[in-house]
């Protein structure tokens, strides 16, 4: 499974270095969930301007070039990050690496979904994807409904498989969207300065807090299965301004996939599993991949 991580800055902090350092460390920790490709998207408050997207078909640690990328990160209000474990689509093809651009959306996706089934369940007319992954199909479907939260939930309800994702929409400046479907873990936290972060593993934030002697002040929350969050960047402190629920569906056999829990400690895996609230599809639903 792939790794998600990201940052929405608080404007109350006077120095960008600490939040930037957390983002980069999350990228290195996220290699536990994928080393086939990595990338990040950096956006200012003025989202109609195209975000800066940097990606490569190599691990995050070799992609990240501090002298070049750190000043760019310091200037960004929003940062989306991804590490890829390829299960569909050529791992050496850049079009399959994230962040993916789909119409007005720029997004990162973790999971494995039924791509063909999703196409069948959606109205016809999706644009031709640039790559070969189910992630792009999902983002293209979400681009068609844009910021309508109810319609977004309807798309996510049609998904069969495991997924979590984060995206921005150039037509909806000032918002970041996070969603967790079936199984794929997702955690949300703030630090003492009000910066908001997300990641595929709560363990990463616990590790960072231990390294800082608790100075980060992280308060980590698990995102519940079947949750869509809209986060505003229009206020000084990024804030969840809307939360919607949908009923996600996994396929038979998905819960047994150990790769879903890469990077989590056993106790956290047990808690996520105990909180599961997804349906299970008929076994003849075909698989997809990253």
Buried (B, 14 or more C-beta within 10 A) or exposed (E): BBBBBBBBBBBEBEEBEBBBBBBBBBBBBBBBBBBBBBBBBBBBBEBEEEBBBBBBBBBBEEBBEEEEBBEBBBEBBBBBBBBBBBBBBBBEBEBBBBBBBBBBBBBBBBBBBBBBBBBEBBEEEBEEBBBBBBBBBBBBBBBBBBBEBEBBBBBBBBBBBBBBBBBBBBEBBBBBBBBBBBBBBBBBBBBBBBBBBBBBBBBBBBBBBEEBEEEBEBEBEBBBBBBBBBBBBEEEBBBEEEEBEBBBBBBEEBBEBEEBBBBBEEEBBEEBEEEEEBEBBEEEBEBBBB
